[in-house]
Amino acid sequence: MTYLTKPKFHHPSLPKNALGYTRRDYEAATSTLCAGCGHDSISAAIIEASFELAIEPHRVAKISGIGCSSKTPTYFLGASHGFNSVHGRMPSVLTGANLANRDLIYLGISGDGDSASIGFGQFAHALRRGVNMTYIVENNGVYGLTKGQFSATADRGSKSKKGAVNTDNAIDLVAMALQLGATFVARSFSGDKTQLVPIIKAAIAHRGAAFIDVISPCIAFNNHPGSTKSLDYVRAHNEAVNALDIMIGRDAITVDYEPGKVVEVTQHDGSVLTLRKLNDDYDPSDRLAAMNFLQQEAARGRIVTGLLYVDGEADDLHRHFNTVAMPLNQLNEPELCPGSKALDKINAGLR
Amino acid sequence: MGMKPTDISAPDYFHKVVDCQWACPAHTPVPEYIRLIAAGRYSDAYMINWKSNVFPGILGRTCDRPCEPACRRDRVEHEPVAICRLKRVAADYKDDIKDRLPKKASTKNGKRIALIGAGPASLTVARDLAPLGYDCVVFDGDTRAGGMMRTQIPKFRLPDSVIDEETNYILDLGVDFRGGTRIDSMKALLADGYDAIVVGSGAPRGRDLDIPGRKEAAANIHIGIDWLSSVSFDHIHSIGKRVIVLGGGNTAMDCCRSARRLGGEDVKVVVRSGFEEMKASPWEKEDAAREGIPIHNFLVPKEFLHKGGKLTGVVFERVKAEYDAKGRRKLVPAGEPDVTFECDDVLVAVGQENAFPWIERDAGIAFDEWGMPKVDKVTFQSTNPKVYFGGDAAFGPKNIIWAVAHGHEVAVSIDKMLHGENIAERPLPAVTVVNQKMGIHEWSYKSEIMPDQRYAVPHRDNATALSSIKAEVELGFDAKLALAEAGRCLNCDVETVFSAPLCIECDACVDICPMDCITFTENGEEGELRERLHAPALNLTQDIYIADGLKTGRIMAKDEDVCLHCGLCAERCPTGAWDMNKYFIEMTHAGPACR
C-alpha cells in the first residue's frame, strides 16, 4: 500500500494503440491493497488487455460487489464507468445495466466470497441467462478483509495461516460455470500474465456469458506452505491445457503451428481464437469432456488452467429476448409509445 | 548461458547509475548535495562540493557541466536538472565555513613540492597535499592566484570576489604562493631539489590566423585570450564600435560579450562551422543571443581588408558541410559569392594551444611530435618521475573541472610516490551503503517525482548588464527557486537493490513500475535479452541489472536507463526483496586512504 501516486512519467518508447493511447492511459488510482496482492496483477492484466484491444474507456462498465477483489475496479480503467454494488449483487446490477444499455462492454469483477458464498445464487443466474459480460472472479480462497478465514473455494484439507485444516468441501466455480451454461469458461493465474492477458481479451471479444476464474494468491493470509492457492503451490500444480492467441478481425494467422497442435474458434465478432494445444487430447469445444477432465485432474491434485470451454456459436440474453438493436436506454417516446393506432392493432391481435 | 548476475558490490556498478556523478570528471556526489540544498543545508552542500571539486562558487558559474547532458531527467523529461546553478546556490547561501576547512599541517613532513601556475590544477594539488604536511610552493607570473579563471573568464560571469574567496581557502592552508614569479627554466627548478614538480601552466597561447592583411591590420586584430586577460587586468577599456569575433568556442562567446560592454555596438560572431557543431556550450550561445549578438555560420575568413594601416573589414568565403562515407564532416566551398563584413576591430578566438618554451628539451622530460609532454593518462607522471602535468598543460585545453580532477590524481600520485608506493596502483572510491526506509511508506529522501520543468536562472536586465564589464549577469537562483529546481532531482544515488532469495515473484514491482524497468524472464544473451524486456532496453550505455536464484529459475532483469528511483517497487514489494539503499560514493584523495 502506498500513499504516493504513480508518477506520470512513462518509458520513452511506450507503444500506443490504434486510439493513440498508451497502456498507462488505462490505469487508475494507485492500489491500496496489500503489497504483492495477486489482485493487482489481475488489474494490470485487464489494463494490458484493454490497451491491446484499443478499447475506448468510455465504452466499458466495470461492476463489482464487496471485498478485496471488488475494490480493484478503482485501480484500473480510471476513465470508464464503474458501479461498486452490494455484497454478492454484482451479477444482478450488471444484468440490469446490460439490459438497459447493450452497447457497453461489461466487466463483472468479483471474488470467491462475493461469488461463491453470499452471491452464489446471483452468480448462477447471470451465467445461465447468458448475460453478455466478462465475469472475473479473483479467487484467493480466503476472506482477506476479515483476516484470512477459509472461503467457499478453499480446498478441503488445505491449511490456514495459523494451521487450522479446512474440513468443508470446495466449490469449483469453473465446474459450476460449465454446468450452468456459460459459453466461455477459463481458469488462469495472477502470476502468469502471458496466459491471463489473452484470455481476458478473448473473453471481452466473446458475445455471451464469459467466466474467468483467476487464482490470485493472498500474500497476507494465504501464501504459506499448507495453502493450495499460494504462488508456489499453483506454479507447482498448474496444468495448462492450451495457450491462447487472439486475432481481432479476420486477419490470416501468420504464426506456423505444427498440424494438429492448433484449434481455431471464430467468434461472432469475427475474432479468431487460436489455441495452441499444450495437452494434445484436450478439446475446448467439448463441454462434457471438459467437465470430466476437470474432475479427474482435480482428483490428482492438478489445477487445470487455460481456455477450458468456448462455444463459437454462443448467444446472449438480448438475443434470447429478441430485444431491439438500439440500447433500451436510448429509446424515446416515439419508439416506446407508438400511439393508439398501434395499441389498437396489438389489442386486435389478442382478441 | 545468458547474462551473468550483476556484481553490485563493485563500486563502479551503482556509480554509473548516478549518471551525473559518473560524468563529472571529479565525481562530485551530485544528488547528495542537491538534497542538502533542498533541506536548506547550504554549508553542508558546499562542503561536499568543496571536497570533490575545490571551487564550487567558481564552477557553479562557469563549469562546462558534463553532468547535465548525462542527467537522467534529460532522458525522461528532456531537460536535465540545473545542477551547475544549484552548486552556485550552495556557494551563495552558505554560512562562514572557514572552521570546516582542513587545518594547516601542525608538523611538516619535510617534502617540498613546486607547483607552476596558480590555476585550478596546481591549486587542487596544493589543497590536497598541504594539509598532509607537504611544503607546497605555487609560482605564477600574475600577482594573484586563479590562473585562467582569473584572466580569461570575464568578470560579468565570474566576479573577482568569488575567485579570491576560493583561492584563499587553499592559500590559507599554509601554501607558499609566489605571485609575480614566472618560472622560465625547468632545469633551474629541478636543480632546486624539490621532491616533486607539478606543471599546471595551462594552454596559454591563443592561435593566430595567418591570412592576407594580418600584418598590415595588426593594430586592430587581437588574440582572444590575450585580449580577455588585458580586459581583466584593466589594461583595455574600449574597443571599436563594429567588432567581429572569429571562432565558435566559449572564448569567442566571452570575447563578443565583453566587446559589447566596452563600446562594441555592432558585434558579430563569425564561425566556420554550422551553429549546431559550434564548440561553445549551448547556454553560452544563448547568453550571447540574449545580448543581441548575431552568429554567422559557414563562413571562413579569407582576408583582412585595411586602408592606411587601419582594419576596415574581413572577407569570408561561404562554405557548406559535406559528409563522407564514414560520416566525417568536411567544409567545402559553397560556390557562392564571398561575404564582406566591415569592422573596426577583430578578436581571434579560434583555439588555443600549449607552449612550454621554458622547459628545456634536455631536462629529462620527453615530448611528442606535437610538442606535448608525454604524460601517463592515469598517474599524470611525465618521463621524469618527479615531474607531473595537470590541467590544460597535460593533454591540451579542456576546462576547469577536468583540471580539478587531474589535480586530485596528481596529488594521489605524489603522495604515494613520496611514501615509496607504486603510483600505478590507484585507490578505489570509498562507498557507504545505507538503507533509506524510515517507515512503511516513508523514505529518508523525497521519493515523490515532481513534474516541474527546468527553472530558468534570473538574469540582470540587458541594459544594466551591458553598461558594465563587471556587473554579474546571472543573478543565481533564490532559495525558493533553488528548492523547486532541487525537487526535480531523481535521487539516482538511492539505488534499487534486489535480493532474489526474498522474492516470491508476485509481479507487484513489475506492475507498479512507472517506467517498465523490471522484467522477470528467462535468461539470454545480452543483445537478445535487451530486446524482449518489458520495455526494450535500447540505450546500450546503460546497464541491465541481473539477479538469478529465483524459485522459477527465471532471472530478474532491470533496465537502469530510465528508472526514476521513486522506490515504488520497494514499497509494493511484500517481502522486502526490493530495497532502496543510498550509495555514497566518494573518490579517494591523497592521504592515508590512498596508500
Interface residues (C-beta under 8 A of the other chain):
Chain A: M1 T2 Y3 L4 K6 P7 K8 F9 H10 H11 P12 S13 L14 R24 T30 S31 C34 A35 G36 C37 G38 D40 S41 S43 A44 S190 G191 K193 P217 I219 A220 N223 L231 D232 R235
Chain B: R75 V76 E77 I440 H441 S447 E448 I449 P451 I504 E505 C506 D507 A508 V510 D511 I512 P514 M515 D516 C517 A535 P536 L538 K551 T552 V562 L564 C566 L568 E571 R572 C573 P574 T575
